[in-house]
Amino acid sequence: MKRRDFLLATAIWLPSLRYAEAQQSTPKKRIAVVMASTKVEDVKRDPLARLFDAELRRTGLIEGENVIIDRYSAEGRSDRYESLAREVVATNPDLIWTGGTPMTLRLKAATNTIPVVTMTGDPIRFGIVSNLARPGGNITGVSVDAGVEVWGKRLELLGHAVPGLKRVAFVSTRGGWTGPGGRATEDAAPKLGISLTSVLLNNPYNEAEYRRVLGSVQREQFDGVMISDENEHIPHRVLMAQLIQQNRLPAMYNFRDQAEAGGLMSYSWDVKAAIRRNAEQMAEIVLRGANPAEMPYFQEKTFELVINLKAAKELGIEVPAGLVAGADAVIE
């Protein structure tokens, strides 16, 4: 090789080598993903979990390249939340992501230093942060709670869709029933001429338990169903919609994909946008060193009504034209 060619090749090769060495020598950041119910082995099959991973990649958090993601799950056992939070904190990750108010509160009790990004109900009411604009601690995230009046609105919309609605089952965990959402729904029911009854899930919140509870709803001959918005429902959300529709019961859901899966209607926040915001918050902390104490805790305010007219037809329900006209999306 001529000397000139050798020098040219070296000029091209050495920077690439140095870049590769720098990449290898830079330690990858570690993110702990803590799930209440979705099993680790089921993550790749869940559309929302896949969307979460895609949003992380979009923001520059690429698993295996610049971050290591360790996934944990309580597998629907609320009695494991506290010990799982301690277990995760003991590994000292660079950031923790979780979803749901109960798990977030356990992580808050376990650490005040490791950054936590989460998706919860009202973070001020539950004592997660004291200020939305400047959380002031190690936790920030997205609140999908637009106020307890949303629950009365959900029940009212179900009543408009189903003429003669009188007996409604409220399906939730005990915490969901005694919490703000359950209380607000119970308060709204008499004003709408509806009798509301709690139908509670027992721990662990697995497929067998959902089948048991929804089977009891059918046997009790309720006119309709309301579902709490708890994180525990997420891995079983489509199953719930399918079982309730098979039981020929009209229901109001909290996720659009439940209406798309055959449920009558949903009134929900934009879950995809909330996941996108969480991913962006995580990237700000991990890649750019942002301080969660100074990162606004975003509060979701936009809700959309989705009505499945095909499901209504199968149930023998004629949804009022005015309600259909006011829907954000209609499934024919």
Sine and cosine of phi, psi and omega as CSV:
sin_phi,cos_phi,sin_psi,cos_psi,sin_omega,cos_omega
0.00,0.00,0.71,-0.70,0.04,-1.00
-0.93,0.36,0.47,-0.88,-0.06,-1.00
-0.85,0.52,-0.64,0.77,-0.01,-1.00
-0.89,0.45,-0.66,0.75,0.02,-1.00
-0.92,0.40,-0.61,0.79,0.00,-1.00
-0.90,0.44,-0.70,0.71,-0.01,-1.00
-0.91,0.42,-0.61,0.79,0.03,-1.00
-0.91,0.42,-0.70,0.72,0.01,-1.00
-0.90,0.44,-0.64,0.77,0.00,-1.00
-0.90,0.43,-0.65,0.76,0.00,-1.00
-0.88,0.47,-0.53,0.85,0.00,-1.00
-0.99,0.14,-0.63,0.78,-0.16,-0.99
-0.98,0.21,-0.67,0.74,-0.10,-0.99
-0.88,0.47,-0.71,0.70,0.03,-1.00
-0.87,0.49,-0.62,0.79,0.03,-1.00
-0.89,0.45,-0.66,0.75,0.02,-1.00
-0.90,0.43,-0.70,0.72,-0.01,-1.00
-0.90,0.44,-0.63,0.78,0.02,-1.00
-0.89,0.45,-0.70,0.72,0.00,-1.00
-0.89,0.46,-0.66,0.75,0.01,-1.00
-0.90,0.43,-0.64,0.77,0.00,-1.00
-0.90,0.44,-0.64,0.77,0.03,-1.00
-0.89,0.45,-0.64,0.77,-0.02,-1.00
-0.94,0.33,-0.55,0.84,-0.07,-1.00
-0.99,0.15,-0.35,0.94,0.02,-1.00
-0.97,0.22,0.89,-0.45,-0.03,-1.00
-0.91,0.42,0.65,-0.76,0.03,-1.00
-0.96,0.27,0.61,-0.79,0.09,-1.00
-0.96,0.27,0.52,-0.85,-0.02,-1.00
-0.93,-0.36,0.80,-0.60,0.04,-1.00
-0.91,-0.41,0.76,-0.65,0.08,-1.00
-0.98,-0.21,0.85,-0.53,0.06,-1.00
-0.97,-0.22,0.89,-0.45,-0.11,-0.99
-0.92,-0.40,0.90,-0.43,-0.06,-1.00
-0.94,-0.34,0.61,-0.79,0.00,-1.00
-0.97,0.25,-0.68,0.73,-0.13,-0.99
-0.78,-0.62,-0.63,0.77,-0.06,-1.00
-0.87,0.49,0.84,-0.54,0.01,-1.00
-0.94,0.35,0.54,-0.84,-0.02,-1.00
-0.84,0.54,-0.65,0.76,-0.04,-1.00
-0.95,0.31,-0.22,0.97,0.00,-1.00
-0.99,-0.13,-0.04,1.00,-0.10,-0.99
-0.84,0.54,-0.71,0.70,-0.08,-1.00
-0.93,0.38,-0.26,0.97,-0.01,-1.00
-0.99,-0.10,-0.20,0.98,-0.05,-1.00
-1.00,-0.01,0.85,-0.52,-0.04,-1.00
-0.84,0.55,-0.62,0.78,0.00,-1.00
-0.94,0.35,-0.61,0.79,0.05,-1.00
-0.92,0.40,-0.62,0.78,0.04,-1.00
-0.92,0.39,-0.62,0.79,0.05,-1.00
-0.90,0.44,-0.66,0.75,0.03,-1.00
-0.85,0.52,-0.72,0.69,0.02,-1.00
-0.89,0.46,-0.64,0.77,0.00,-1.00
-0.91,0.42,-0.63,0.78,0.02,-1.00
-0.93,0.37,-0.58,0.81,0.08,-1.00
-0.88,0.48,-0.71,0.71,0.02,-1.00
-0.89,0.46,-0.64,0.77,-0.01,-1.00
-0.88,0.48,-0.59,0.81,-0.02,-1.00
-0.99,0.12,-0.05,1.00,0.03,-1.00
0.98,-0.22,0.03,1.00,0.05,-1.00
-1.00,-0.04,0.99,-0.11,-0.15,-0.99
-0.95,-0.32,0.92,-0.39,-0.05,-1.00
-0.87,0.49,0.77,-0.64,0.00,-1.00
1.00,-0.02,-0.33,0.94,0.02,-1.00
-0.98,-0.22,-0.87,0.49,0.01,-1.00
-0.87,-0.50,-0.09,1.00,0.07,-1.00
-0.66,-0.75,0.47,-0.88,0.17,-0.99
-0.94,-0.35,0.78,-0.62,0.00,-1.00
-0.93,-0.36,0.88,-0.47,0.08,-1.00
-0.97,-0.22,0.81,-0.59,-0.07,-1.00
-0.95,-0.30,0.67,-0.74,-0.01,-1.00
-0.74,-0.67,0.47,-0.88,0.05,-1.00
-0.55,-0.83,0.63,-0.77,0.13,-0.99
-0.99,0.11,-0.11,0.99,0.06,-1.00
0.80,0.60,0.67,0.74,0.07,-1.00
0.98,0.20,0.18,0.98,0.00,-1.00
-0.97,-0.26,0.98,-0.19,-0.02,-1.00
-0.90,0.44,-0.41,0.91,0.03,-1.00
-0.95,0.33,-0.16,0.99,0.02,-1.00
-0.99,-0.13,-0.11,0.99,-0.10,-1.00
-0.84,0.55,-0.74,0.68,-0.08,-1.00
-0.91,0.42,-0.74,0.67,-0.02,-1.00
-0.92,0.38,-0.58,0.81,0.03,-1.00
-0.91,0.40,-0.64,0.77,0.04,-1.00
-0.87,0.50,-0.70,0.71,0.02,-1.00
-0.90,0.43,-0.64,0.77,0.00,-1.00
-0.88,0.47,-0.70,0.72,-0.01,-1.00
-0.92,0.40,-0.72,0.69,-0.01,-1.00
-0.87,0.49,-0.58,0.82,-0.01,-1.00
-0.90,0.44,-0.39,0.92,0.03,-1.00
-0.99,0.16,-0.17,0.98,0.07,-1.00
0.81,0.58,0.84,0.54,0.04,-1.00
-0.95,0.31,0.21,-0.98,0.04,-1.00
-0.98,0.21,-0.39,0.92,0.01,-1.00
-0.35,-0.94,0.53,-0.85,0.07,-1.00
-0.86,-0.51,0.75,-0.66,0.18,-0.98
-0.93,-0.37,0.65,-0.76,0.10,-0.99
-0.52,-0.86,0.11,-0.99,0.04,-1.00
-0.67,-0.74,0.62,-0.78,0.02,-1.00
0.98,-0.19,0.64,-0.77,-0.03,-1.00
-0.91,0.42,-0.71,0.71,-0.04,-1.00
-0.86,0.52,-0.72,0.69,-0.01,-1.00
-0.92,0.38,-0.59,0.81,0.03,-1.00
-0.89,0.46,-0.66,0.75,0.02,-1.00
-0.90,0.44,-0.60,0.80,0.04,-1.00
-0.92,0.40,-0.63,0.78,0.03,-1.00
-0.94,0.35,-0.59,0.81,0.05,-1.00
-0.88,0.48,-0.62,0.78,0.02,-1.00
-0.95,0.31,-0.43,0.90,-0.10,-1.00
-1.00,0.03,-0.43,0.91,-0.01,-1.00
-0.46,-0.89,0.61,-0.79,0.14,-0.99
-0.86,-0.50,0.27,0.96,-0.02,-1.00
-0.85,-0.53,-0.64,0.77,-0.03,-1.00
-0.96,0.29,0.79,-0.61,0.02,-1.00
-0.87,0.50,0.70,-0.71,0.02,-1.00
-0.82,-0.57,0.79,-0.61,0.12,-0.99
-0.92,-0.39,0.72,-0.70,-0.14,-0.99
-0.54,-0.84,0.11,-0.99,0.09,-1.00
-0.74,-0.67,0.89,-0.46,-0.18,-0.98
-0.64,-0.77,-0.04,-1.00,0.24,-0.97
-0.97,0.25,-0.39,-0.92,-0.04,-1.00
-0.89,0.45,0.94,-0.34,-0.11,-0.99
-0.95,0.33,-0.39,0.92,0.02,-1.00
-0.98,0.20,-0.71,0.71,0.00,-1.00
-0.87,0.49,-0.60,0.80,-0.04,-1.00
-1.00,-0.01,0.03,1.00,0.08,-1.00
0.97,0.23,0.40,0.92,0.02,-1.00
-0.98,0.19,-0.70,0.71,0.10,-1.00
-0.69,-0.73,0.25,-0.97,0.00,-1.00
-0.97,-0.25,-0.19,0.98,-0.07,-1.00
-0.47,-0.88,0.76,-0.65,-0.02,-1.00
-0.95,0.30,-0.65,0.76,-0.06,-1.00
-0.94,0.35,-0.64,0.77,0.03,-1.00
-0.70,-0.71,1.00,-0.01,-0.08,-1.00
-0.82,0.57,-0.56,0.83,0.14,-0.99
0.99,0.14,-0.07,1.00,0.01,-1.00
-0.79,-0.62,-0.63,-0.78,-0.02,-1.00
-0.97,-0.25,0.15,0.99,-0.09,-1.00
-0.85,-0.53,0.71,-0.70,0.18,-0.98
-0.59,-0.80,0.09,-1.00,-0.02,-1.00
0.26,-0.97,-0.54,-0.84,-0.03,-1.00
-0.76,-0.65,0.77,-0.64,0.11,-0.99
-0.99,-0.14,0.80,-0.60,0.02,-1.00
-0.98,-0.18,0.34,0.94,-0.01,-1.00
-0.96,-0.27,0.94,-0.35,0.01,-1.00
-1.00,-0.07,0.23,0.97,-0.02,-1.00
0.91,-0.42,0.52,-0.86,-0.09,-1.00
-0.91,0.41,-0.30,0.95,0.01,-1.00
-0.90,0.43,-0.30,0.95,0.05,-1.00
-0.87,0.49,-0.54,0.84,-0.04,-1.00
-0.94,0.35,-0.64,0.76,0.10,-1.00
-0.89,0.45,-0.61,0.79,0.03,-1.00
-0.90,0.45,-0.67,0.75,0.02,-1.00
-0.87,0.49,-0.73,0.69,-0.02,-1.00
-0.91,0.40,-0.62,0.78,0.02,-1.00
-0.90,0.44,-0.67,0.74,0.02,-1.00
-0.90,0.44,-0.65,0.76,0.04,-1.00
-0.90,0.44,-0.64,0.76,0.03,-1.00
-0.90,0.44,-0.62,0.79,0.04,-1.00
-0.92,0.40,-0.61,0.79,-0.06,-1.00
-0.96,0.27,-0.48,0.88,-0.11,-0.99
-0.87,-0.50,0.99,-0.10,0.02,-1.00
-0.86,0.52,0.69,-0.73,0.04,-1.00
0.98,0.18,0.26,0.96,0.01,-1.00
-0.90,0.43,0.84,-0.54,-0.06,-1.00
-0.80,-0.60,-0.69,0.73,-0.07,-1.00
-0.88,-0.47,0.89,-0.46,-0.07,-1.00
-0.85,-0.53,0.72,-0.70,0.08,-1.00
-1.00,-0.05,0.74,-0.67,0.07,-1.00
-0.97,-0.24,0.96,-0.28,-0.08,-1.00
-1.00,-0.05,0.85,-0.52,-0.05,-1.00
-0.24,-0.97,0.07,-1.00,0.21,-0.98
-0.98,0.19,0.15,-0.99,0.03,-1.00
-0.89,0.46,-0.62,0.79,0.01,-1.00
-0.91,0.42,-0.59,0.81,0.04,-1.00
-0.92,0.39,-0.57,0.82,0.00,-1.00
-0.96,0.28,-0.65,0.76,-0.03,-1.00
-1.00,0.08,-0.16,0.99,0.00,-1.00
-0.99,0.16,-0.04,-1.00,-0.07,-1.00
-0.85,0.53,-0.64,0.76,-0.01,-1.00
-0.90,0.44,-0.73,0.69,0.02,-1.00
-0.90,0.43,-0.68,0.73,-0.01,-1.00
-0.90,0.43,-0.66,0.75,-0.02,-1.00
-0.91,0.41,-0.62,0.78,0.03,-1.00
-0.92,0.39,-0.66,0.76,0.02,-1.00
-0.90,0.44,-0.62,0.79,0.01,-1.00
-0.93,0.36,-0.56,0.83,-0.06,-1.00
-0.97,0.23,-0.48,0.88,-0.13,-0.99
-0.83,0.56,-0.78,0.63,-0.04,-1.00
-0.87,0.49,-0.56,0.83,0.00,-1.00
-0.92,0.39,-0.39,0.92,-0.01,-1.00
-0.99,-0.17,0.06,1.00,-0.02,-1.00
0.95,0.32,0.51,0.86,-0.06,-1.00
-0.88,-0.47,0.66,-0.75,0.11,-0.99
-0.99,-0.11,0.87,-0.49,-0.06,-1.00
-0.96,-0.29,0.76,-0.65,0.00,-1.00
-0.81,-0.59,0.73,-0.69,0.04,-1.00
-0.98,0.21,0.68,-0.74,0.12,-0.99
-0.80,-0.59,0.96,-0.29,-0.25,-0.97
-0.98,-0.19,0.64,-0.77,0.09,-1.00
-0.99,0.11,0.61,-0.79,0.08,-1.00
-0.98,-0.19,0.44,-0.90,0.04,-1.00
-0.97,0.25,0.72,-0.69,0.08,1.00
-1.00,0.10,0.45,-0.89,-0.04,-1.00
-1.00,0.00,0.99,0.16,-0.04,-1.00
-0.89,-0.45,-0.01,-1.00,-0.07,-1.00
-0.86,0.52,-0.67,0.74,-0.01,-1.00
-0.87,0.49,-0.62,0.78,-0.01,-1.00
-0.93,0.36,-0.63,0.78,0.04,-1.00
-0.91,0.41,-0.63,0.78,0.04,-1.00
-0.91,0.42,-0.64,0.77,0.01,-1.00
-0.89,0.45,-0.76,0.65,-0.07,-1.00
-0.91,0.41,-0.71,0.71,-0.02,-1.00
-0.94,0.33,-0.45,0.89,0.13,-0.99
-0.92,0.40,-0.61,0.79,0.02,-1.00
-0.93,0.36,-0.53,0.85,0.05,-1.00
-0.89,0.46,-0.66,0.75,0.02,-1.00
-0.91,0.42,-0.69,0.73,-0.05,-1.00
-0.90,0.43,-0.53,0.85,-0.03,-1.00
-0.98,0.17,-0.06,1.00,0.09,-1.00
0.83,0.55,0.80,0.61,0.12,-0.99
-0.97,0.26,0.38,-0.93,0.04,-1.00
-1.00,0.08,-0.40,0.91,-0.06,-1.00
-0.28,-0.96,0.12,-0.99,-0.08,-1.00
-0.70,-0.71,0.66,-0.75,0.20,-0.98
-0.89,-0.46,0.58,-0.82,-0.01,-1.00
-0.88,-0.47,0.71,-0.70,0.09,-1.00
-0.92,0.39,0.25,-0.97,-0.06,-1.00
-0.98,-0.20,0.53,0.85,-0.08,-1.00
-0.96,0.26,0.54,-0.84,-0.02,-1.00
-0.87,0.49,-0.46,0.89,-0.03,-1.00
-0.87,0.50,-0.43,0.90,-0.04,-1.00
-0.97,0.24,-0.32,0.95,-0.22,-0.97
-0.81,0.59,-0.77,0.64,-0.04,-1.00
-0.93,0.37,-0.25,0.97,-0.05,-1.00
-0.92,-0.40,0.22,0.98,-0.14,-0.99
-0.89,0.45,-0.66,0.75,-0.02,-1.00
-0.96,0.29,-0.63,0.78,0.06,-1.00
-0.85,0.52,-0.67,0.74,0.01,-1.00
-0.86,0.51,-0.73,0.69,-0.01,-1.00
-0.89,0.46,-0.66,0.75,-0.02,-1.00
-0.92,0.39,-0.67,0.74,-0.01,-1.00
-0.92,0.39,-0.67,0.75,-0.01,-1.00
-0.91,0.41,-0.63,0.77,0.02,-1.00
-0.93,0.37,-0.62,0.79,0.06,-1.00
-0.89,0.46,-0.54,0.84,0.04,-1.00
-0.99,0.16,0.05,1.00,0.05,-1.00
0.85,0.53,0.78,0.62,0.04,-1.00
-0.83,-0.56,0.74,-0.67,0.10,-1.00
-0.96,0.27,0.62,-0.79,-0.04,-1.00
-0.56,-0.83,0.46,-0.89,0.13,-0.99
-0.97,-0.25,0.79,-0.61,-0.07,-1.00
-0.91,-0.40,0.16,-0.99,-0.05,-1.00
-0.94,-0.34,-0.05,1.00,0.02,-1.00
-0.77,-0.64,0.69,-0.73,-0.01,-1.00
-0.85,0.53,-0.63,0.78,-0.06,-1.00
-0.92,0.38,-0.25,0.97,0.10,-0.99
-0.96,0.29,-0.62,0.79,0.10,-0.99
-0.93,0.37,-0.62,0.78,0.02,-1.00
-0.92,0.39,-0.43,0.90,-0.01,-1.00
-1.00,0.06,0.04,1.00,0.05,-1.00
0.86,-0.52,-0.04,1.00,0.05,-1.00
-0.96,0.27,0.37,-0.93,-0.08,-1.00
-0.91,0.41,-0.76,0.65,-0.09,-1.00
-0.34,-0.94,0.37,-0.93,0.07,-1.00
-0.65,-0.76,0.54,-0.84,0.10,-0.99
-0.75,-0.66,0.97,-0.25,-0.23,-0.97
-0.57,-0.82,0.33,-0.94,0.17,-0.99
-0.96,0.29,0.20,-0.98,0.03,-1.00
-0.99,0.15,1.00,-0.08,-0.09,-1.00
-0.90,0.43,-0.54,0.84,0.02,-1.00
-0.91,0.41,-0.65,0.76,0.03,-1.00
-0.91,0.41,-0.61,0.79,0.01,-1.00
-0.91,0.42,-0.66,0.75,0.05,-1.00
-0.89,0.45,-0.65,0.76,0.01,-1.00
-0.88,0.48,-0.69,0.73,-0.01,-1.00
-0.92,0.40,-0.65,0.76,0.06,-1.00
-0.85,0.52,-0.71,0.70,-0.01,-1.00
-0.88,0.47,-0.65,0.76,0.01,-1.00
-0.92,0.40,-0.62,0.78,0.06,-1.00
-0.89,0.45,-0.66,0.75,0.01,-1.00
-0.89,0.45,-0.67,0.74,0.00,-1.00
-0.90,0.43,-0.63,0.78,0.02,-1.00
-0.87,0.50,-0.65,0.76,-0.02,-1.00
-0.96,0.26,-0.76,0.65,-0.12,-0.99
-0.96,0.27,-0.68,0.74,-0.11,-0.99
-1.00,-0.04,-0.49,0.87,-0.10,-0.99
-0.87,-0.50,0.09,1.00,0.12,-0.99
0.94,0.33,0.40,0.92,0.01,-1.00
-0.90,0.44,0.46,-0.89,-0.02,-1.00
-0.99,-0.17,0.88,-0.47,-0.01,-1.00
-0.85,0.53,-0.42,0.91,0.02,-1.00
-0.89,0.46,-0.42,0.91,-0.06,-1.00
-0.94,-0.35,0.12,0.99,-0.03,-1.00
-0.99,-0.17,0.87,-0.50,-0.04,-1.00
-0.81,0.58,0.65,-0.76,0.10,-0.99
-1.00,0.06,0.96,-0.28,-0.13,-0.99
-0.94,0.34,0.67,-0.74,0.04,-1.00
-0.92,-0.40,0.88,-0.48,0.00,-1.00
-0.94,0.33,0.74,-0.68,-0.01,-1.00
-0.81,-0.58,-0.21,0.98,-0.05,-1.00
-0.99,-0.12,0.84,-0.54,0.05,-1.00
-0.87,-0.49,0.52,-0.86,0.00,-1.00
-0.81,-0.59,0.62,-0.78,0.04,-1.00
-0.98,-0.19,0.83,-0.56,0.04,-1.00
-0.88,-0.48,0.77,-0.63,0.00,-1.00
-0.87,-0.50,0.76,-0.65,0.01,-1.00
-0.98,-0.19,0.99,-0.16,-0.04,-1.00
-0.94,0.33,-0.47,0.88,0.07,-1.00
-0.90,0.44,-0.69,0.72,0.04,-1.00
-0.90,0.43,-0.64,0.77,0.01,-1.00
-0.88,0.48,-0.66,0.75,0.01,-1.00
-0.89,0.45,-0.66,0.75,0.02,-1.00
-0.90,0.43,-0.49,0.87,0.01,-1.00
-1.00,0.04,-0.08,1.00,-0.03,-1.00
0.96,0.27,0.47,0.88,-0.03,-1.00
-0.95,-0.33,0.74,-0.67,0.11,-0.99
-0.97,-0.24,0.98,-0.22,-0.04,-1.00
-0.94,0.35,0.77,-0.64,0.00,-1.00
-0.79,0.62,0.66,-0.75,-0.06,-1.00
-0.86,0.51,-0.60,0.80,0.00,-1.00
-0.89,0.45,-0.61,0.79,0.03,-1.00
-0.93,0.37,-0.67,0.75,0.03,-1.00
-0.89,0.46,-0.68,0.73,-0.01,-1.00
-0.89,0.46,-0.50,0.87,-0.03,-1.00
-1.00,0.03,-0.04,1.00,-0.02,-1.00
-0.96,0.28,0.51,-0.86,0.06,-1.00
-0.98,0.20,-0.45,0.90,0.04,-1.00
-0.47,-0.88,0.61,-0.79,0.00,-1.00
-0.80,-0.60,0.78,-0.63,0.04,-1.00
-0.99,-0.16,0.90,-0.44,-0.07,-1.00
-1.00,0.06,0.00,0.00,0.00,0.00
